[in-house]
Amino acid sequence: MRRILIIGIGTGDPDHLTLQAVKALARVNVIFTIDKGAEKADLVRLRTAICEQHMSGREYRAISIPDPKRDRHPADYESEVLAWHALRLAAYEQAIASSLADGECGAFLVWGDPSLYDSTLRILERLSASEKLSIEYEVIPGITSIQALTAKHKICLNQIGQSVHITTGRNLTHCQPTGRDNVAVMLDGELTLAGVDPHTTTIHWGAYLGTEHEILRSGRVADVIDELRAVRAEARKTHSWIMDTYLLSKRPSE
């Protein structure tokens, strides 16, 4: 039986790893890394730094899995993602079968927490159910970008007695803050803030959370949106990629 650990590693700071995650790494023979190309080489280096800090003195093998390409602006988003997941499933199956021996333990290091906007858990679940490989998998929780964001801004995620909605930039137009809840937004490729009233909405924004490149901004959307877009564009130009998260909350008109 092959064992797979899906380990949440936080947002880039090696200190984000929980004691449970550090103990889990001590069991690992193979680290599987998803290669997303030269533009996101920093993500591989961050994972390497985490392994060097928390697996020092332990022998393990690092296996890179090329990430299949997908259309980032498809006509049918869900169908495109499902097709992409099928390609990832085949790639993961091949890598595990060829690189992990029976009785060994492999690990996928997942940004943030494996339960939030990440496909690894779904793919390993499908691989286990297919019975093409004899595997068992275990999930180790991690610190999400939302937790890192609120900690850095020193704010609570929710207002007293109110709810929190977590969504993507793609769906933001359907999930505006109403004064009864906050909206945490991830995977917003263009920071469009579509449908947001800039005069009555406060934003707490962060990019590269937990890394040396971390950037934080906050304020009324009308006051900070131009700066946010400029800072974001410059950061993407400098690093070739950006990962950002923000929290929207309603505030009375002034």
C-alpha positions as CSV (number, residue, x, y, z in Angstrom):
1,M,0.0,0.0,0.0
2,R,1.3,3.4,-0.9
3,R,0.4,6.3,1.4
4,I,-0.1,9.9,0.3
5,L,-0.1,12.9,2.6
6,I,-1.8,16.1,1.4
7,I,-0.1,18.7,3.6
8,G,-1.3,22.3,4.0
9,I,1.9,24.5,4.1
10,G,0.4,28.0,4.6
11,T,1.2,30.9,2.3
12,G,4.9,30.8,2.0
13,D,6.4,31.3,5.4
14,P,8.1,28.1,6.6
15,D,6.9,28.9,10.1
16,H,3.3,28.5,9.0
17,L,3.7,24.8,9.2
18,T,1.8,23.3,12.1
19,L,3.5,20.8,14.4
20,Q,1.3,18.1,12.8
21,A,2.6,19.0,9.4
22,V,6.2,18.9,10.6
23,K,5.7,15.5,12.1
24,A,4.0,14.3,8.9
25,L,7.1,15.4,6.9
26,A,9.2,13.1,9.0
27,R,7.3,10.1,7.5
28,V,7.8,11.2,3.8
29,N,10.0,9.4,1.3
30,V,8.9,11.4,-1.8
31,I,7.9,15.0,-2.2
32,F,5.7,15.5,-5.3
33,T,5.9,19.1,-6.8
34,I,3.7,20.5,-9.5
35,D,5.8,22.4,-12.0
36,K,3.9,25.4,-13.4
37,G,6.7,26.7,-15.5
38,A,9.4,29.3,-15.2
39,E,6.9,32.1,-14.4
40,K,6.1,30.4,-11.1
41,A,9.5,29.0,-10.3
42,D,9.4,31.0,-7.0
43,L,6.7,28.7,-5.8
44,V,9.0,25.7,-6.2
45,R,11.8,27.5,-4.4
46,L,9.5,28.3,-1.5
47,R,8.5,24.6,-1.2
48,T,12.2,23.7,-1.4
49,A,13.0,26.1,1.5
50,I,10.2,24.6,3.5
51,C,11.6,21.1,3.0
52,E,15.1,22.3,3.8
53,Q,14.0,23.8,7.1
54,H,11.7,21.0,8.2
55,M,13.3,17.9,6.7
56,S,17.0,18.7,7.4
57,G,19.0,15.6,7.7
58,R,16.3,13.4,6.3
59,E,16.7,11.6,2.9
60,Y,13.8,12.1,0.5
61,R,13.3,12.2,-3.2
62,A,11.8,15.2,-5.0
63,I,9.7,14.4,-8.1
64,S,8.4,17.2,-10.4
65,I,5.1,16.7,-12.2
66,P,4.5,19.1,-15.2
67,D,1.2,20.8,-14.8
68,P,-1.1,20.3,-17.8
69,K,-2.0,23.4,-19.7
70,R,-5.6,24.8,-19.6
71,D,-7.6,27.6,-21.1
72,R,-7.7,30.5,-18.5
73,H,-10.7,32.2,-20.2
74,P,-12.9,29.3,-21.4
75,A,-16.5,29.7,-22.6
76,D,-17.5,26.9,-20.2
77,Y,-15.4,27.3,-17.1
78,E,-16.6,24.2,-15.2
79,S,-16.1,21.9,-18.2
80,E,-12.6,23.2,-18.7
81,V,-11.6,22.7,-15.1
82,L,-13.0,19.1,-15.1
83,A,-11.0,18.3,-18.2
84,W,-7.9,19.8,-16.6
85,H,-8.5,17.7,-13.5
86,A,-8.6,14.6,-15.7
87,L,-5.2,15.5,-17.2
88,R,-3.8,16.1,-13.7
89,L,-5.2,12.8,-12.5
90,A,-3.4,10.9,-15.2
91,A,-0.1,12.8,-14.5
92,Y,-0.4,12.2,-10.7
93,E,-1.2,8.5,-11.3
94,Q,1.9,8.1,-13.5
95,A,4.2,9.9,-11.1
96,I,3.0,7.9,-8.1
97,A,3.2,4.6,-9.9
98,S,6.7,5.2,-11.2
99,S,8.3,7.0,-8.2
100,L,6.6,5.7,-5.0
101,A,7.2,2.1,-4.0
102,D,4.7,-0.1,-2.1
103,G,5.0,0.7,1.6
104,E,6.5,4.2,1.0
105,C,4.9,7.6,1.8
106,G,4.6,10.5,-0.6
107,A,3.4,14.0,0.0
108,F,1.9,16.9,-2.0
109,L,2.6,20.3,-0.3
110,V,-0.5,22.4,-0.9
111,W,-0.6,26.2,-0.5
112,G,-2.8,27.3,2.4
113,D,-5.2,24.5,3.3
114,P,-6.0,21.6,1.0
115,S,-9.8,22.2,1.5
116,L,-9.9,25.7,0.0
117,Y,-9.6,26.3,-3.7
118,D,-7.1,23.6,-4.5
119,S,-7.6,20.5,-6.7
120,T,-5.2,18.1,-5.1
121,L,-7.6,16.6,-2.6
122,R,-10.3,16.0,-5.3
123,I,-7.8,14.4,-7.6
124,L,-6.3,12.1,-5.0
125,E,-9.8,11.1,-3.9
126,R,-10.6,10.2,-7.5
127,L,-7.4,8.2,-7.9
128,S,-8.1,6.3,-4.7
129,A,-11.6,5.5,-5.8
130,S,-10.5,4.3,-9.2
131,E,-8.4,1.5,-7.6
132,K,-5.8,1.7,-10.4
133,L,-3.3,2.2,-7.6
134,S,-3.5,0.9,-4.1
135,I,-3.2,4.1,-2.1
136,E,-4.3,5.6,1.2
137,Y,-4.3,9.3,1.6
138,E,-4.4,11.6,4.6
139,V,-5.0,15.4,4.9
140,I,-3.0,17.7,7.1
141,P,-4.6,21.1,7.5
142,G,-2.8,24.4,7.0
143,I,-3.0,28.1,7.4
144,T,-5.1,29.7,4.7
145,S,-4.3,33.0,2.9
146,I,-7.5,34.4,4.5
147,Q,-6.1,33.6,8.0
148,A,-2.8,35.1,7.0
149,L,-4.5,38.2,5.6
150,T,-6.6,38.9,8.7
151,A,-3.6,38.3,11.0
152,K,-1.4,40.8,9.1
153,H,-4.1,43.4,9.1
154,K,-4.9,42.7,12.7
155,I,-8.6,42.4,12.0
156,C,-11.3,39.8,12.7
157,L,-12.7,37.9,9.7
158,N,-16.3,38.4,10.8
159,Q,-18.3,41.2,12.4
160,I,-20.1,40.3,15.7
161,G,-22.8,37.8,15.0
162,Q,-22.4,38.1,11.2
163,S,-21.5,35.7,8.5
164,V,-18.5,35.4,6.1
165,H,-18.8,34.5,2.4
166,I,-15.7,33.1,0.6
167,T,-15.8,33.3,-3.2
168,T,-13.6,33.9,-6.3
169,G,-13.2,37.1,-8.3
170,R,-15.2,35.4,-11.1
171,N,-18.2,35.2,-8.8
172,L,-17.9,38.4,-7.0
173,T,-20.7,40.2,-8.9
174,H,-23.1,37.7,-7.2
175,C,-21.7,38.0,-3.7
176,Q,-21.6,41.7,-2.7
177,P,-21.2,42.6,1.0
178,T,-24.5,43.7,2.4
179,G,-23.7,45.0,5.8
180,R,-24.7,41.7,7.3
181,D,-21.5,39.9,6.2
182,N,-18.0,40.1,4.9
183,V,-16.8,38.7,1.6
184,A,-13.4,37.1,1.3
185,V,-12.2,37.0,-2.3
186,M,-9.5,34.7,-3.8
187,L,-8.3,34.0,-7.3
188,D,-9.2,37.4,-8.7
189,G,-6.9,37.6,-11.7
190,E,-7.6,41.2,-12.6
191,L,-8.9,42.8,-9.3
192,T,-11.9,44.1,-11.2
193,L,-14.1,44.4,-8.0
194,A,-17.0,44.1,-10.3
195,G,-20.2,45.4,-8.8
196,V,-18.6,46.7,-5.6
197,D,-19.8,50.1,-4.4
198,P,-16.4,51.8,-3.9
199,H,-17.8,54.5,-1.6
200,T,-19.4,52.1,1.0
201,T,-17.0,49.2,0.9
202,T,-13.8,48.7,2.8
203,I,-11.0,46.5,1.4
204,H,-8.2,44.7,3.3
205,W,-5.8,43.4,0.6
206,G,-2.6,41.4,0.7
207,A,-0.3,39.8,-1.9
208,Y,2.5,37.2,-1.5
209,L,1.3,36.8,2.1
210,G,3.9,35.1,4.3
211,T,6.8,35.7,1.9
212,E,9.6,38.3,1.7
213,H,7.6,40.1,-1.0
214,E,4.5,40.6,1.1
215,I,2.4,43.7,0.3
216,L,-0.5,45.0,2.3
217,R,-3.0,47.7,1.7
218,S,-6.4,48.7,3.2
219,G,-9.0,51.5,3.1
220,R,-12.2,52.5,1.4
221,V,-12.2,51.1,-2.1
222,A,-12.7,54.5,-3.7
223,D,-9.6,55.8,-1.9
224,V,-7.2,52.9,-2.6
225,I,-8.3,51.1,-5.8
226,D,-6.0,53.1,-8.2
227,E,-3.0,52.5,-5.9
228,L,-3.9,48.8,-5.6
229,R,-4.1,48.3,-9.3
230,A,-0.8,50.1,-9.8
231,V,1.0,48.1,-7.0
232,R,-0.5,44.9,-8.3
233,A,0.6,45.5,-11.9
234,E,4.2,46.4,-10.8
235,A,4.4,43.3,-8.6
236,R,3.2,41.0,-11.4
237,K,5.8,42.6,-13.7
238,T,8.6,42.1,-11.2
239,H,7.8,38.6,-10.1
240,S,5.9,37.3,-13.3
241,W,3.1,36.0,-11.0
242,I,0.9,37.2,-8.2
243,M,-1.2,35.6,-5.5
244,D,-3.4,37.9,-3.6
245,T,-6.5,37.8,-1.3
246,Y,-8.8,40.4,0.0
247,L,-11.6,41.0,2.4
248,L,-14.5,43.3,1.6
249,S,-16.9,44.7,4.2
250,K,-19.7,47.2,4.1
251,R,-19.5,50.6,5.8
252,P,-22.0,53.4,6.0
253,S,-21.9,56.2,3.4
254,E,-20.0,59.2,4.5
